Amino acid sequence: MIKQSRPGKVGIKIIFSKFKEDETVCVYSLIEHYIERTKALRKQSKLVISYRKPHAPVGAETICRWIGEVLEATGVNAKMFTAHRTRAAVSSAMHDKGVAIQDIMKTAGWSNVETFARIYKKPIIKKESSRANELLR
């Protein structure tokens, strides 16, 4: 289920395919590797588990903290784009790269272009050199 899931609202199906050109940025390969590496630690079917014993599933706050740490490590301005603002960061970057607004809206599950313009469209301020900039080229 995605953020916009609710009764009567048909969600989108998200399919990840392998990105063979660069496995280091391939979501499919990353998840596949993560599941294999954590298989012996799993006691439940939840995807994201703690790296500390007892390796229980983690909650939203922990995932948000981890996302913030990754954003900061890749050079994204984590003060502007917190874990809760990653949708704005990605949507804004894709819009700046020329991705059609209809494609952004469909992927994000929005039905109104004003939602993007009012809430999610943010200026992209790039640091001189960062892994994030390399990935967004």
N, C-alpha and C positions, 0 to 999 in steps of 0.2 A: 504494500500500500504506500502511496505517496502522500505528501503533506495535504493535498487537496481532496483526498478520498473522503467521501461522505455518501449517505444513502441517496440513490438516484443519480449519482455522478459516476459515469463509467470512467474508470481509470485508464491510464495508458500502460501498455506492456513495454517493459524495458528489456531489451536484449543486448547483451554484451558479446561482441565478437573479438577474436584475437586480432591484435594490431601487430602484425608480423614484422613491420618495418623497424620497430623499436620496442622490444619487450620490456624495457625499463619504465615505459609509460603506459603499458597495456593493463587496463583494469581487469580484464578476464584472466590474464596470466597471474597477476598479483593475487587475486582472490583464490585462484586454483592453488597457488603456492602456499598461501596463508592457511587454507583448509588442510592441506597435506602436512604442513609443519605443526599445526595445533591439534591434529587428529587424536593423538594419545592423551591430550589434556582435556578434551571435551567430555562433559558429563551430560550436556543438554544440546539441543539443536540450534541454539542461537548462534549467529555468525560471529559476532565480536565478543571476545572473552578477554579477561584481565591477563596481563603478562605476569602477575603475581599470584602465588598460591592463595586460595584454592582454585584459581582460574575460572571463576564464575563469570556469567554474562555481565557486561558492563552497562551502565545506564547512560542516558542522554547527556548528563553533565560531564561524565568522563570522556565520551566521544567528542563533545564540544571542546573540551580542554585539549585533547589530542589534535583535533583539526586546527585549532589556534596555533599550537606549537609547530605543526607542519607548515601552515601559512607563513608564519614568521621565518622559519628555516629556509623557505623557498624565496624569500624576498618580498612577499606580499605585505602591504601595509596592514598589519593585523589590528591596528587601532581603527582603521576605516572599515576593513572587511573582517569582522569577527566570524566565528564559526557559524553564527546564525545568518551572516550576510554573504555566505559563499554563493548563494543563488544570484545575488546582485553582482558579485565579482565576475562570475562566469558569464552571466547574461550580458553584462556591460561589455566585457572583453569580446564576446562573440559578435555583439552588435557593432562594436568598433572595427571588427575585422570584416564586416560586410555581410554577415549571416542575415538572411531575411527575417524580419520581425515575426512573420507567421511561423517560421521554423522554430524560433526561440520560444514563442508562446506555446506551440504544440508540445515541445519537449518539456517545458516547465509546467504544463498543465493549466495555463491561464486561458481565459476566454475573452479577456478584455485588454486591448492594447494600452488603455489608460493605466492599468495596473502596473505594467512594465515602466511606462513613462513616469508615473508618479512615485512609485515605491522602489523599483529595482534599478533603473538607469542611473548609474553613478559614473563620475569621471574616473578614468583609469590613469593613475599617476605611477609611472614606471620608475624603478630605481635604475641606476646606470647599468648594472650587470646583475642578473639573478637567474636562477634556474626557471623561475616562473616566466620571465620574459622569453627565454629560449623555447619553452613549451607553447607559448601563445603566438609564436611567429608563424 
